[in-house]
Amino acid sequence: MKKFTDQLPELIIKKPLPSTILAERLVLGTILSNPDSLELTTRYLTINAFYFKVHQQIYTAILTLQQNSINIDVTTVTSFLHDQGLLKQVGGTNFLVQLIQQSSDYINLIDYINLIQDKYVRRCLIKLGYQTIRSAYITNISLENILSELDSNYANFIQHQKSKNLTSSNQLFSDVFFELKKRAFSKNLSGLTSGFYDLDSITQGFQKSDLIIIAGRPSMGKTAFCLNIAINMIKQHQIPIVFFSLEMSKEQLIYRLLANETQISNIRLRSGNLKKSDWKSLVKTIKFFSSLPLFIDDTVNLTANDIRLKIKKILFEQKQLGMIIVDYLQLMQNIKQKSENRVQELSEITRILKNIAREFHVPIIVLSQLSRNVENRVNKQPILSDLRESGSIEQDADLVLMMYNENYYTQDRKINVDTDTLQTTNIIIAKHRNGPIGTVSLNFNPVYTKFSNLEKF
């Protein structure tokens, strides 16, 4: 008589399980060429984290040698595998030598470790999923017991993942030292560059997981400034950027981008008053922008949770995300907490946005209006308390940039579309959680809504 489990339909995984053969070889090669890297590797990777059996056998040999306080190199690992009768199975000494030749720089090791861990977690999730399906077919076990066991398995898995966030001071200082060593060998900034040198020198670029507020009075150039940052960043880093526009339509933003890049005024573009020479520039620019990973969403009444869902979709399609821009805060809605107190609503929204920045490990730029109190002062340069309906905005923000253009308050505010007269806009760094504050000056061309670095002599 056949057992019930023998009668269960076979569950076949049609797709190969997630794995990364190159990252596994790079990590093993780095350990063999630099045994000091084993301390970092063992902190994150178990034997099962390696998908390929050959790699598991080599990693087991390395861990065994470490436990016995034996020096780790090609010779000792070869000897151990030979004694265990495994040397031929793993590909012989030649394969171990090839691993060393494929070894990575020590400063890139953590990236490959994270990649291996990511694939391992995904395999575990797939295993749990198939266990759930198979359990549902077993009708001679009570549903209560099945659900209890599955709940326990999922809880243990989640708890295991969360426990990795609890780190000792030894691990924390080791990670900081590793990060410092990585930066010492890199000439790049620690964050994403905005393309504005003076600003980047103070902020060291926009940091991952940071909530960045860019504030100013209406028509101060907030949207134009963010569009400039977005394009500069995509050109420099080739990473996807998502622009949530609650005020302007997609078409309006596209016209601004075209004016910025082609040096054809927005008015001429919209009226169709184009010269023959303009078309060549337009075709070239449109072709260029079409290839960029810039995503624009102009959904009205957007909530922070809407943003989270849309980001997940883009991450699924693009596999990575560079930065998120929200234009602007005061137009966002909060479904969870409908309140007559708008300050409380916005405070809740900024907290959710900060959590999103940390969850997806990307910087989020949020535009914000300033209150009219600025207009009633003699000195009209904005300060933190001018944030409109500020609540906890300044508290949640890691970086607050305030825009000030003196021309806004003078008779020179009118724009002559036939001239390229530059104005000076001050970017006031009013709050910087992890660095200095100060003021940076940029050129602003209102005809093309283009910001640029000041020329230094």
C-alpha positions in Angstrom: 0.0 0.0 0.0 1.4 3.4 -1.0 1.9 6.0 1.6 -0.2 9.2 1.3 2.9 11.3 0.7 3.8 9.1 -2.3 0.5 10.1 -3.9 1.2 13.8 -3.6 1.7 15.5 -7.0 5.3 16.3 -7.7 6.1 20.0 -7.4 8.6 20.8 -10.1 10.5 24.1 -10.1 10.7 25.1 -13.7 13.1 28.0 -13.2 16.6 27.5 -11.8 17.0 28.5 -8.2 18.6 32.0 -7.6 22.4 31.8 -7.4 25.5 33.7 -8.4 28.4 31.4 -9.4 30.7 34.3 -10.1 30.2 36.0 -6.8 30.7 32.7 -5.0 34.0 32.2 -6.8 35.2 35.7 -6.2 34.5 35.4 -2.4 36.4 32.1 -2.2 39.2 33.4 -4.3 39.5 36.5 -2.1 39.7 34.3 1.1 42.5 32.1 -0.4 44.5 35.1 -1.5 43.7 37.2 1.6 42.8 35.1 4.7 42.1 38.2 6.7 38.9 38.5 4.7 37.5 35.3 6.3 36.5 37.2 9.4 34.1 39.4 7.4 32.8 36.4 5.3 32.0 34.1 8.2 30.0 36.8 9.9 27.4 36.7 7.1 27.8 33.5 5.1 27.1 29.9 6.3 28.1 26.9 4.2 24.5 26.6 2.8 24.7 30.2 1.6 26.9 28.8 -1.2 24.6 27.2 -3.8 27.1 25.0 -5.7 28.3 21.9 -3.9 31.9 22.4 -5.0 32.0 25.8 -3.4 30.4 24.4 -0.2 33.1 21.8 0.0 35.9 24.4 -0.4 34.3 26.7 2.1 33.9 23.8 4.6 37.6 23.0 4.2 38.5 26.7 4.9 36.3 26.8 8.0 37.7 23.6 9.3 41.3 24.9 8.9 40.3 28.1 10.6 38.8 26.2 13.6 42.1 24.2 13.9 44.1 27.4 13.7 45.9 26.3 10.5 47.1 28.9 8.0 44.7 29.2 5.0 46.2 29.1 1.5 46.1 27.0 -1.6 48.5 24.4 -0.2 46.7 23.8 3.1 43.3 23.7 1.5 44.5 21.3 -1.2 46.0 19.1 1.4 42.8 19.0 3.4 40.6 18.2 0.4 43.0 15.5 -0.7 42.9 13.9 2.8 39.1 13.9 2.6 39.1 12.4 -0.8 37.4 15.5 -2.2 40.2 17.2 -4.2 39.2 15.5 -7.5 35.5 16.4 -7.0 36.2 20.1 -6.6 38.3 20.2 -9.7 41.8 19.7 -8.3 44.5 22.2 -7.5 44.1 23.9 -10.8 40.6 25.0 -9.9 41.8 26.5 -6.6 44.5 28.4 -8.5 41.8 29.7 -10.8 39.8 31.0 -7.9 42.8 33.0 -6.7 43.2 34.5 -10.2 39.5 35.5 -10.0 39.8 37.0 -6.6 38.3 40.5 -6.0 39.7 43.6 -4.3 39.1 43.4 -0.6 37.2 46.7 -0.7 34.5 45.1 -3.0 34.2 41.9 -0.9 31.1 43.0 1.1 29.2 43.6 -2.2 29.7 40.0 -3.3 28.9 38.7 0.2 25.6 40.6 0.1 24.8 39.2 -3.3 25.4 35.6 -2.2 23.3 36.2 0.9 20.5 37.7 -1.2 20.3 34.6 -3.4 20.4 32.3 -0.4 17.5 34.1 1.3 15.5 33.9 -1.9 16.2 30.1 -2.1 15.0 29.8 1.5 11.8 31.6 0.7 11.2 29.4 -2.3 11.7 26.3 -0.1 9.2 27.6 2.4 6.7 28.4 -0.3 6.9 24.8 -1.7 6.7 23.4 1.8 3.4 25.4 2.2 2.0 24.0 -1.0 2.9 20.4 -0.1 1.5 20.7 3.4 -1.8 21.8 2.0 -2.2 18.4 0.2 -1.8 16.4 3.4 -5.4 15.9 4.4 -4.7 13.4 7.2 -3.1 16.1 9.3 -5.4 18.7 10.9 -5.3 22.2 9.3 -4.6 23.7 12.7 -1.4 21.7 13.0 -0.3 22.5 9.5 -0.9 26.2 10.0 0.9 26.1 13.4 4.0 24.5 11.9 4.0 26.8 8.9 3.6 29.8 11.2 6.5 28.6 13.3 8.7 28.1 10.2 8.0 31.5 8.8 8.5 33.2 12.2 11.8 31.4 12.7 12.9 32.6 9.2 11.9 36.2 9.8 13.5 36.2 13.3 16.7 34.8 11.8 16.8 37.7 9.3 16.0 40.3 11.9 18.6 39.0 14.3 21.3 40.0 11.7 20.4 43.6 12.5 21.6 43.1 16.1 25.3 43.7 15.9 27.9 43.9 18.7 30.2 46.8 19.1 33.1 44.7 17.8 31.2 44.1 14.5 30.1 47.7 14.3 33.6 49.1 14.6 34.9 46.4 12.2 32.3 47.5 9.6 33.2 51.2 10.1 36.9 50.3 9.7 36.1 48.4 6.5 34.1 51.3 5.2 36.9 53.8 5.9 39.4 51.5 4.2 37.1 51.3 1.2 36.7 55.1 1.0 40.5 55.6 1.4 41.1 53.7 -1.8 38.3 55.5 -3.6 38.4 59.0 -5.0 34.6 59.2 -5.3 32.3 60.8 -2.8 30.5 58.6 -0.3 27.1 59.6 -1.7 25.5 60.3 -5.1 26.8 63.5 -6.7 24.4 66.3 -7.5 26.6 67.7 -10.2 27.1 70.9 -8.2 30.7 70.9 -6.9 30.4 73.3 -4.0 27.2 71.6 -2.7 28.8 68.1 -3.1 31.9 69.2 -1.2 29.8 70.0 1.9 27.3 67.1 1.7 29.7 64.5 0.2 26.8 63.7 -2.1 23.3 62.6 -1.2 23.6 59.6 1.2 21.6 56.4 1.0 18.7 56.2 3.4 18.6 60.0 3.9 15.5 62.2 3.8 16.4 65.5 2.0 14.1 68.5 2.1 14.5 71.2 -0.5 12.4 74.2 0.4 11.6 77.6 -1.0 8.9 80.1 -1.9 6.8 79.5 -5.1 8.7 80.2 -8.3 12.1 80.0 -6.6 13.1 77.1 -8.9 12.7 74.1 -6.6 11.4 71.8 -9.4 14.0 73.0 -11.9 16.7 72.4 -9.3 15.6 68.9 -8.7 15.3 68.1 -12.4 18.9 69.4 -12.8 20.0 67.2 -10.0 18.2 64.1 -11.4 19.7 64.5 -14.9 23.2 65.2 -13.5 22.9 62.1 -11.3 21.7 59.8 -14.1 24.5 61.0 -16.4 27.1 60.4 -13.6 25.9 57.2 -12.1 23.6 55.6 -14.7 21.0 54.7 -12.0 17.2 54.8 -12.2 15.5 57.9 -10.6 11.8 58.2 -9.9 10.2 61.6 -10.0 6.8 61.9 -8.3 5.2 65.1 -9.5 2.0 66.1 -7.7 2.0 69.7 -9.1 3.1 69.5 -12.7 2.1 67.1 -15.4 4.5 64.7 -17.2 4.3 66.8 -20.3 5.3 70.0 -18.4 8.3 68.3 -16.9 9.3 67.0 -20.3 9.2 70.5 -21.8 11.4 71.7 -19.0 13.9 68.9 -19.6 14.1 69.7 -23.3 14.5 73.4 -22.7 17.3 72.7 -20.2 19.2 70.4 -22.5 18.7 72.0 -25.9 18.9 75.7 -24.7 15.6 76.4 -26.5 13.3 78.4 -24.3 10.2 76.7 -22.9 8.0 79.4 -24.5 9.5 78.7 -28.0 9.0 74.9 -27.5 5.4 75.2 -26.5 4.5 77.7 -29.2 6.3 75.6 -31.9 8.4 78.7 -32.8 11.4 76.7 -33.8 14.3 77.4 -36.2 15.6 74.8 -38.7 18.7 74.3 -36.6 16.6 73.6 -33.5 15.3 70.3 -34.9 18.7 68.6 -35.0 19.3 69.5 -31.4 15.8 68.3 -30.4 16.1 65.0 -32.1 19.4 64.3 -30.5 18.1 65.3 -27.1 14.9 63.3 -27.3 17.0 60.2 -28.4 19.3 60.8 -25.4 16.5 61.2 -22.8 14.6 58.2 -24.2 17.6 56.0 -23.2 17.7 57.3 -19.6 16.2 55.4 -16.6 14.1 58.4 -15.5 10.6 57.5 -14.4 7.9 60.3 -14.0 4.7 59.7 -12.1 2.1 62.6 -12.0 -0.6 60.9 -10.0 -2.6 63.4 -8.0 -3.5 62.9 -4.3 -0.6 60.6 -3.9 0.1 58.9 -0.5 3.3 57.7 1.0 2.1 54.1 0.7 1.3 54.6 -3.0 5.0 55.7 -3.4 6.2 52.5 -1.6 4.1 50.3 -3.9 5.3 52.0 -7.0 8.9 51.8 -5.9 8.6 48.1 -5.3 7.3 47.7 -8.9 10.2 49.7 -10.4 12.7 47.8 -8.3 11.2 44.5 -9.5 11.7 45.7 -13.1 15.0 47.6 -12.9 16.7 45.6 -10.1 18.1 48.8 -8.6 17.1 52.3 -7.7 19.2 55.4 -7.3 17.0 58.2 -5.9 13.4 59.3 -5.3 12.1 62.8 -5.8 8.7 64.0 -4.5 7.3 67.4 -5.7 5.9 68.4 -3.3 5.1 67.5 0.3 2.1 69.8 1.0 0.2 68.1 -1.9 0.5 64.6 -0.5 -2.4 62.8 1.2 -2.4 60.6 4.3 -5.1 58.0 4.1 -4.2 56.4 7.5 -4.6 59.6 9.5 -7.3 62.0 8.3 -7.1 64.9 10.7 -8.1 68.5 10.8 -4.6 69.2 12.0 -2.6 69.3 8.8 0.7 69.6 10.7 0.1 66.2 12.3 -0.8 64.7 8.9 2.4 66.1 7.2 4.5 64.9 10.2 3.1 61.4 9.7 3.9 61.6 6.0 7.5 62.7 6.5 8.0 59.8 9.0 6.8 57.3 6.5 9.0 58.8 3.7 12.0 58.6 6.1 11.1 54.9 6.7 10.9 54.3 2.9 14.3 55.8 2.5 15.7 53.4 5.0 13.7 50.4 3.8 14.9 50.8 0.2 18.3 52.2 1.1 18.0 55.2 -1.2 18.0 59.0 -0.7 14.6 60.7 -1.0 14.3 64.3 -2.0 11.1 66.0 -0.9 10.2 69.5 -2.0 8.4 71.7 0.5 6.9 75.2 0.5 7.9 77.9 2.9 5.4 79.9 4.9 4.5 83.5 4.0 6.3 84.7 7.1 9.4 85.2 5.0 7.6 88.0 3.1 7.0 90.0 6.2 10.7 90.2 7.2 13.3 92.7 6.1 15.9 89.9 5.7 14.0 87.5 3.5 16.6 84.6 3.6 14.7 81.6 4.8 15.3 79.8 8.1 14.2 76.3 9.4 11.2 77.7 11.2 9.8 79.0 7.8 9.0 75.5 6.7 5.3 75.5 6.0 3.3 73.4 8.4 6.7 72.1 9.4 5.7 69.8 12.3 8.4 67.2 12.4 9.7 67.9 8.9 12.9 69.4 10.2 13.2 66.7 12.8 12.9 63.8 10.4 15.1 65.4 7.7 18.7 64.5 7.5 19.4 67.4 5.1 17.5 70.6 4.6 18.3 72.9 1.7 16.6 76.2 1.3 16.6 78.2 -1.9 16.9 82.0 -2.0 17.0 84.1 -5.1 17.2 87.9 -4.5 15.7 88.6 -7.9 12.5 87.1 -6.6 12.0 90.2 -4.5 13.2 92.9 -6.9 11.8 94.5 -10.1 14.2 92.3 -12.1 11.9 89.3 -11.7 10.5 89.5 -15.2 12.2 87.2 -17.7 13.4 88.3 -21.1 13.2 85.2 -23.3 15.6 86.8 -25.8 18.5 87.0 -23.3 20.6 84.5 -21.3 21.0 86.7 -18.3 22.1 84.6 -15.4 20.8 85.0 -11.8 22.4 83.9 -8.6 20.5 81.4 -6.4 21.8 80.6 -2.9 21.3 77.1 -1.6 21.3 77.5 2.1 22.2 74.2 4.0 20.1 74.9 7.0 20.4 71.4 8.5 23.0 68.7 8.0 22.7 65.8 10.4 26.1 64.3 9.4 28.1 67.4 8.4 28.5 71.2 8.3 26.0 73.8 7.3 26.6 76.7 5.0 25.6 78.5 1.8 26.3 77.5 -1.8 25.8 79.9 -4.7 24.7 78.6 -8.2 24.0 80.3 -11.5 20.4 80.1 -12.6 19.2 80.8 -16.2 15.4 81.4 -15.9 14.9 81.2 -19.7 16.0 77.5 -19.7 15.3 76.8 -16.0 18.9 75.6 -15.8 21.2 75.6 -12.8 25.0 75.5 -13.2 28.1 75.9 -11.2 29.5 79.4 -10.7 32.6 80.0 -12.7 35.7 80.4 -10.5 38.6 82.5 -11.6 
